Amino acid sequence: MADLERVLQQLHDSEINAGVQTFYDAGMRVWIGDELNGIQAETGINRTPAARLKWPEGLTAASWLHETAIRLYPDSQYAKNHTD
């Protein structure tokens, strides 16, 4: 999976709006949408309580944005570039 910066750039190039807002001690808010409909989906990714200030393994902002963009915008250039 590509890094967050690359995913955000590719979404932007496909006219899909996305953003990430980080909170140092709590986690991050991630959203995706388009100009016509606004925000279509958002999620929070929390830091793990067992390992203070450590990000969880697996789900990342980049992976969530990638999967959500393909699901919400199957006809977009982004989806066409990332599916078989």
C-alpha positions as CSV (number, residue, x, y, z in Angstrom):
1,M,0.0,0.0,0.0
2,A,1.2,3.4,-0.9
3,D,2.0,6.0,1.8
4,L,-0.5,8.6,2.9
5,E,1.0,11.5,0.9
6,R,0.8,9.5,-2.4
7,V,-2.8,8.4,-1.7
8,L,-3.8,11.9,-1.0
9,Q,-2.2,13.2,-4.2
10,Q,-3.8,10.5,-6.3
11,L,-7.2,11.2,-4.8
12,H,-6.8,14.9,-5.4
13,D,-5.8,14.2,-9.1
14,S,-9.0,12.1,-9.4
15,E,-11.1,15.0,-8.0
16,I,-11.8,13.2,-4.8
17,N,-11.4,15.3,-1.6
18,A,-9.8,13.7,1.4
19,G,-8.2,14.9,4.6
20,V,-6.5,13.9,7.7
21,Q,-6.6,15.8,11.0
22,T,-4.2,14.5,13.7
23,F,-4.5,14.9,17.4
24,Y,-1.2,14.2,19.2
25,D,-2.6,12.5,22.3
26,A,-5.8,11.0,20.8
27,G,-5.4,9.9,17.2
28,M,-6.7,11.1,13.9
29,R,-9.8,11.9,12.0
30,V,-9.8,10.9,8.3
31,W,-12.5,11.8,5.8
32,I,-13.3,11.5,2.1
33,G,-15.8,13.2,-0.2
34,D,-16.4,15.1,-3.3
35,E,-17.2,18.7,-4.2
36,L,-20.8,18.0,-5.2
37,N,-21.8,15.9,-2.1
38,G,-19.3,17.0,0.6
39,I,-18.0,14.5,3.0
40,Q,-19.2,11.0,2.2
41,A,-17.4,9.0,4.9
42,E,-15.1,9.6,7.8
43,T,-13.5,7.5,10.5
44,G,-11.3,7.9,13.6
45,I,-8.0,6.1,14.1
46,N,-7.2,6.1,17.8
47,R,-3.8,5.5,19.4
48,T,-3.5,2.2,21.2
49,P,-4.1,2.5,25.0
50,A,-1.7,-0.3,25.8
51,A,1.2,1.4,24.1
52,R,0.8,5.1,24.9
53,L,1.1,7.3,21.8
54,K,1.6,4.4,19.5
55,W,-0.4,4.1,16.3
56,P,-2.3,0.8,15.8
57,E,-1.0,-1.8,13.4
58,G,-3.1,-2.6,10.3
59,L,-5.6,0.1,9.7
60,T,-3.9,3.3,8.6
61,A,-5.2,6.5,7.1
62,A,-3.8,5.6,3.7
63,S,-5.4,2.1,3.7
64,W,-8.8,3.4,4.8
65,L,-8.8,6.2,2.2
66,H,-7.7,3.7,-0.5
67,E,-10.4,1.2,0.3
68,T,-13.1,3.8,0.8
69,A,-12.3,5.6,-2.4
70,I,-12.6,2.4,-4.4
71,R,-15.9,1.5,-2.7
72,L,-17.5,5.0,-2.9
73,Y,-16.1,6.1,-6.3
74,P,-15.9,2.9,-8.4
75,D,-16.0,4.9,-11.7
76,S,-13.3,7.4,-10.6
77,Q,-9.9,7.5,-12.2
78,Y,-8.4,6.5,-8.8
79,A,-10.5,3.3,-8.7
80,K,-9.7,2.5,-12.4
81,N,-6.0,2.9,-11.6
82,H,-6.1,0.6,-8.5
83,T,-8.4,-2.2,-9.5
84,D,-8.0,-5.1,-12.0
